[in-house]
Amino acid sequence: MSTIDPDQVARLVRELHGYALDAAGARRCAEMAAALAAALAAFGADSRFHEEPSSFARTLSALAPEPS
């Protein structure tokens, strides 16, 4: 999984939203963003978002949790 720098996340949140994110929040956000990027990358070889909208819908459906 790729690494996302929590300090950079905190800096971007501060610059873009004017909110001071604490170190723990920045770390959680960076971990979540890295996990999301990894999950989407796993579907990347199969998906062609720019060519076929149904491919994007199929990817989102595959990522969705099973209904209980």
N, C-alpha and C positions, 0 to 999 in steps of 0.2 A: 504494500500500500504506500502511496506517496505521502510525504510528510508536508504538512502545512504549518508554517511558523505561527504559533499563538501570538507572538508579539506583533507580527504583521496583521493578524486578524484584529487585534485590539486597536492598532493604528488605523486600519481601514474603517472600523466601526466608529472610531472617534472622528475621523476626517469626513466620512460620508453621512453620519447620523448624529454627530455631536454628543455621543454617549460614551462615558468612560467605563469600559468593560474591565472587570477585575481579572486577575491572573487565572483564577480557576474557571471563570466563564469563558475566557479566551481559549484556554486549553480544551474545554468541552466543545466549543464551537469548531475549533480546528480539527479535533478528532471526528466530529460529526461530518464536517465537510470532506475530510479525507475518506471516510467510509462511504459517503454518497458518491464521490468521484470513483472509487474502486468498484462500487456496485454498477454504476453506469458503464464503466470501462469494460466490465465483464460482458456486457451486451454489445459493446462497440463494434466488434468484428462482424456481427450479424445485422446490425442496424444501419440504415442509411437515412437518417433523419431528414437530410436536405433533399432526398429524392422521393421519398414515399411516406406520407403522413400516417398511413396505417402501420408502418413499421414502428413509429414512435408510440402509437397506441398499444401495440403488442408488447413493447418493452415496458411501458408503464403498468400494463396488466400483469406482466410476469413479476414485477417488483412489488405489487400490492399484496398485503397480507391476505391469507385465506379467510373468508367469512366464517364467523363462528355460529 
